Amino acid sequence: MASLALATAGLGVAALAGLAWALQQADARMQRDVAVKSRAVAYTTDAVTIERGRRLYLDAGCVHCHGADGRGQEFASGAGLRLVAPNLTPAGAVARYQPEDWNSAIRHGVKPNGRPVLAMPSERYHGWSMDELSALVSYLRQLPPAPGEAAVVQWPLVQRVRYGLGWDTDAAARIDHRRPPARSASASAMASMTTPDGLALPCSDCGPVWPITWSAAQHDTANATGLGQPMRMHASQR
Ligand code: HEC
C-alpha cells in the first residue's frame, strides 16, 4: 500500500516537473531572438498605390484582426484564450517603425525587438512582393493617427505546453526566411482569405492556438453558445 502511494506521488512529481519544463521551454521560445535580414519597404503617397494597399488590407485579412479602422481589437477569446491585435495607425505599435521593421513583422513574423509574433499568420504574407508590401504599408501610414489597442496574446495552459513541447510553432518557425519576396504580384496577396466554407479566416490563423479547421456550422455553434468551446471568433470579424 505504502509503495503504491509512493509510486503515485512519484508520478505526480514527475508530471509537475514535466509541466514546469514545458512552460519554461515555451517562455524560452517566445523570448528567442530570430535573426532575419530584412529589406526596406518603400513608402509612397501615390493615391492609386494607397488604394491598392487598402484592398490588400481587406483581402489579406489584416482587417479581421486589426479592425476596419486599423486601431486594433480583441479578435478571439474564451477558456483562457485572449488575442488582441495592436493598433496599426501611426499612433500605435508601429509609431517608431523603420522601413525594414514592416518587412520583418509582416513577411517574417519577427517584431523589431527580434521576438517572434505569436498569433499573426505571417507565413501567409511571406510570398508577397515588395511592391505589394509597399502599397499596404503606405496605406497604413496615411491612416489618421488614433488611440487604439496594445497587443495581447494570452494562451490557455494546454496551448503553452503544446508550444513549449514544439507540437505547435509560431509563424517565424514556419517561414523559410531566405526565400526572397515575389518579383511581381503574388498569388497569396491577390487571393481573398475567405475559405471555401465561407469563413473569413480558418481558426488556425489565430496562431498555432487551435490547429483545426472548423466548419461554418461549428463556428456558429461556438458563437451561439460561447461556452464549452475552446475559442470564439468575434462575430464582427467574420
Ligand atoms: C489572425 C489575426 C491577425 C491577422 C490576420 C494579422 N495580424 Fe498583425 N498582429 C496580430 C497580433 C495578435 C499581433 C501581436 C503580435 C503577436 O502575434 O504576438 C499582430 C502584430 C502586428 C504588427 C506589429 C508587430 C509589433 O509588435 O511590432 C504589425 C505591423 C501587424 N500585425 C501588421 C499586420 C498586417 C499588415 C496584416 C495583414 C497583412 C496583419 N497584421 C494580419 C494579429 C493578426
Residues whose N, C-alpha, C, O or C-beta is under 5 A from the ligand:
A	BS01	HEC	A60 G61 C62 C65 V84 A85 P86 A93 A105 I106 K111 P112 P116 V117 L118 A119 M120 P121 A151 V152 V153 D205 C206
